[in-house]
Amino acid sequence: MINIIVALDCEAKPLIEYFKLKRQPDHAYPVYRTDKIQLIVSGVGKLNAATATGYLAGVNDTPAAWVNIGIAGHKTHVLGTPCLTHKITDQQSNQSWYPIFIFKTTLATESLGTFDAPENNYEDELLHDMEATGFYQAASRFNSAEFIHCLKVVSDNAENSSREINKQMVSELIHEQIDPIANFISSLDTHLDNWNNITATPDIYNAIIKACHFSTYQQHQLKQLLKRWTALRSEQNNLSANLLRLNNSRDILKYLQDALNITE
Amino acid sequence: MQYIYIEEDIIDHPQAKSIIQRFEKSTLVPIKHYGEVFNRKNQNFRLQKNQPAIILANKNNELVLPAPPGYGIGGKHNYYFSHMLNCLYDCRYCFLQGMYRSANYVIFVNFDDFKKSIIDTAAKHPGEETWFYSGYDCDSLAYEPVTAFAENFLPLFDQHTNAWMELRTKSTQIRSLLEYDALSNIVVAYSFTPDEISQEHEKGVPSVDKRIEAMLKLQDKGWKLGLRFDPMIYHPDYQQQYSDLFQKIFSKIDKNAIHSVSLGAFRIPKAFYNNVAQLHPDNALFSHNMENTQGMMSYPLDIENAMLDYCRQQLLDIVPESIFFSCTPPGKEDL
């Protein structure tokens, strides 16, 4: 699952269209989704971004990658330039975070500063936005840094003030960069799927806990033992039948533990 | 190298500049302290191994530390220091992946401070061999073309002969050593596991044959060599595997050029073990049953003893007991 946080409806619009996201009823925020992507419109500012991120995590607890997509200012970059971020700094607290890239991307990466109000002073070579640090701090609660990113499209610069931005222009800027945005999301999704497959609970787990009563602690033990079994012995053909024949949780756990022993 | 993080205070440090020059295409990211990137929670060591970054930093304190118990080759005074945290290689049994949150390579550039600390520490033991291990938190030589670590530190040990250094490595990056006259107080110690185990569990590491080739070149130049079979990794056919390895090494390396041989069981602190097992649930190495002895996870005692006894005997058939050392973790000496 890819969770996308955007501040504005006009930033969301081209993403909703491209990914064919459907509006979900009965939510405190505008939430759109397919079976692979969820998008929430947070409103402007880092507090809104943080609360919307937390809200989206509560809607669906599937392990997800998180992307904050939106517009940003930059002193020199041409309008429409798409950028990922390798450093995001809260301009009020001066605290920084460092998104981690585990695959090569064709997009450039930049440092970004999150401001509390629109910033028209383009002194630093920084992307300027108003959400990234709120989003990033909140999303860091829900997955590791490799799966949390900010992707910004330059909407204003030293020659084109943020005061000139309007809704249509924002939608067009995002729409024009939809291919690199989609490519990045696709790569992120591939890596997330790989990781989720590595850490997934083996398929037979559910069949076993349905058949026998396992305490919460035993369920944890069972998961771990089944993962170890899978790592050591790829074949699971007879395992399910052998385990279910044992009838009770203690014997099932003992069977697995014994099978995993190293012997001389 | 896509990213180089650098502490703002060392942007003008000559060592930092020289490393940055090697990576012209890398993006330079200023940071306040390496811990901001390296120690942050919610990172995935395994995923970062896909594309590690360099972190250039200054080490401000605890530059030289007492060596952990059981880590030594007979010296009375044992210390270690780390010019680098993490390793280019990806050995599945390595404790670093459980100890650190990040797989990025931290390179400390204040070599002069390390040197001063080594000199001060050696001066506490005048006239006595004082050992400094450089390959505890990293491979001593694997990143030599970038760090120039050996190149920088050999002259120091040339001048301070009661200070001994072990360069522990699996690397073939030995140019710095070959260009320097062999020093009597430096031991270049090569770590090995048998071929099959190495191919399965030591990603990116030069083959056993390549390592032996490197040792031969060092032997020819007169460098003292060490052999480290630590940790020993279990294999159902471990007797044949280790026996073949010993035979292969000693059929090429002159046993008289060997300064020391050490043998150590696989062991890893419980907290690190838990971290690694979480990172590699699909790896057989961490799926066998392990035993917890005073917070240290290792193979069941009967297996561990059988492996150690067998390999000790095999090695003592080749090398004298005086150069053989067993690395026993605390709590297991009397078992």
Interface residues (C-beta under 8 A of the other chain):
Chain A: H86 K87 S96 W97 Y98 I100 F101 I102 F103 K104 T109 S111 S140 N143 S144 A145 E146 H191 W195 I198 T199 K227 R228 W229 T230 A231 L232 Q257 L260 N261 I262 E264
Chain B: Q2 Y3 Y5 T27 V29 P30 I31 K32 E36 V37 R40 K41 N42 Q43 N44 L47 Q48 N50 Q51 Y234 P281 D282 N283 A284 F286 S287 H288 N289 Y299 P300 D302 I303 A306
